[in-house]
Amino acid sequence: MAIEDLLSELKTKIEEKLPAGTTISNVEFEGPQLVVYTEEPREFADNGNIVRTLAKSLRTRIVVRPDPNVLLPPEKSIEMINSTVPEEAVISNHYFYPDVGEVVIEAEKPGLVIGKHGDTLREITKKIGWTPKVSRTPPIKSRTVKNIREFMRTNHKERKEILKVVGRKIHRECMSKDKWVRVTSLGGCKEVGRSCFILSTPESRIMVDCGVNVGSDENMTPYLYVPEAYPLNQIDAVVLTHAHLDHQGLVPLLYKYGYDGPVYCTHPTRDLMTLLQLDFIDVAAKDGKKIPYESTNVREALKHTITLDYEEVTDIAPDIKLTFHNAGHILGSAISHFHVGDGLHNVVITGDFKYGPTRLFDRAVNKFPRVESVIMESTYGKSNAIQPSLKEAEKHLQKVVKTTLENNGVALIPAFAVGRSQEVMIVLEDAIRKGIIDNIPVYLDGMIWEATAIHATYPEYLNNDLRKLIFQKGQNPFLADCFKPVDSNELRKKIIDNPHPCVILATSGMMNAGPVIEYFRAFAPGEKNTLIFVGYQADGTMGRRIQKGWKEIPVNSRNGNGNEMVSMNMNVEVVDGFSGHSDRRQLMEYIRKMHPHPERVFTEHGEERSCVDLASSIYKKYKIETRALTNLETVRLV
């Protein structure tokens, strides 16, 4: 059936189910949702069951939009909005989009704008006709969030056209009578870095992640030239599990070489990935390396990004539905569940996940309606890869920092800007507030403060304890006085030239580049200082060399000409337990407690021995068919 015929049929079905006197003027696909235009938005607002009934009947996501001729003028609408929403919501701005009849209300407390069960939003619609959307005013000013929101507003009309094209592709008619599902590994198998998979059926091709291995020049990119992926314009969608570069760092490259389809991810992943992509090409340029793509490609990817909430079932191809679930790894990280065909097969791709409590997130989800195949990470898959408990890790960190400060030393913590930094920040803030550690400055250098601002913008993605602290008690640990953003070269130089007892959290986490190198160069010779590793150090990185005990460390010279050797006299401490990855016990438990039990498990994202060891153990213990995937192999699932 042609798309126009399908839309006409859907319009007829909707009109048949509407209450008497309620009419619609048009229907159109935009991305994964069906948009219904009406001159009577108040009727829909009065009866919230209309949309729910239609969505259930038609088995698709439905959005109701008003026709432009029924909208109140923006000035009058603002008056009505402000008189309807409680003052305590603290509205900071209103943004109107006449082409889709939407108004975005930015407020410090979005929940008060929404109201109980969405009552306040419905009341607003009844008064002004516009469809209200709500966004949170960032409690910490974030350049990234501000720029992305402005970019989306500026490109709203172009984005609407992109979504129309995407929507029509998603809802095209299935043509093939064959039924099979295959997965092809293009990177990240028996290695850490450049994660990339193609999930394919006779109808569709979905790319899951497209990462870069920043620690390797030889194996930096996935195998994007193989027939399963190339030409890139035959891919239906790109799905991102989370924002770390080894999972999304080459997404803009796809647009450089012909891809023009959607990217699906959570809201925080969209913001964090943009921050990290721009930093990636900036660092590459400063280091004199080849830049894989330009900032224009980053903007193009952003234009095509469709954000989804956890637990939201979404059509992304004619025969594939996607649902994101919390992965517990970093902000917005998602276990991706793919429902293929009409019950043909269900695939779970975990990305990186943490099946254990952390200071930031709830543990990863492993309960699904159906699951037959699982593709899971194996970073700590070896039998002896056991991490201490979170309490032990926190005590260890506090002890190391306390001892260093008592010796008038500097505690330098290389950390990933996203995830580990915020975890460590909360532990340090808690220890300082309770007097366990002296009230010393905790300097945040690199992208850490910007990434923290994005965390503060999306508290609904944090765990229950943090949400209660922020929403009910009005305490946001990210805003504590002890945290000092290093926002200039002058401040960094001042810290280095005038050493004093303090903690410095600086990127990058594996000491490949970034401001941590400047601090390391300054403080490595001092015996009173301590270098504290709180995250995984991959082979080939400076962090791994230091862990191995190297006493002379080559770093880029200040003038950019070659390397200079730095004497390594500072103490080195590895504080395990803060990793955003599951350790061996958690990986095994994740599968043991998965409901329903999968029929087969494939391991990836780990050194070869880790992947093989985990696959072997799952088979022996649970009698589930397993396999450690190898790059460039295709496995038929059905």
Summary of the structure (lengths in Angstrom):
residues: 638
radius of gyration: 25.5
end to end distance: 27.0
largest distance: 81.5
contacts: 2255
relative contact order: 0.10
helix: 37%
strand: 22%
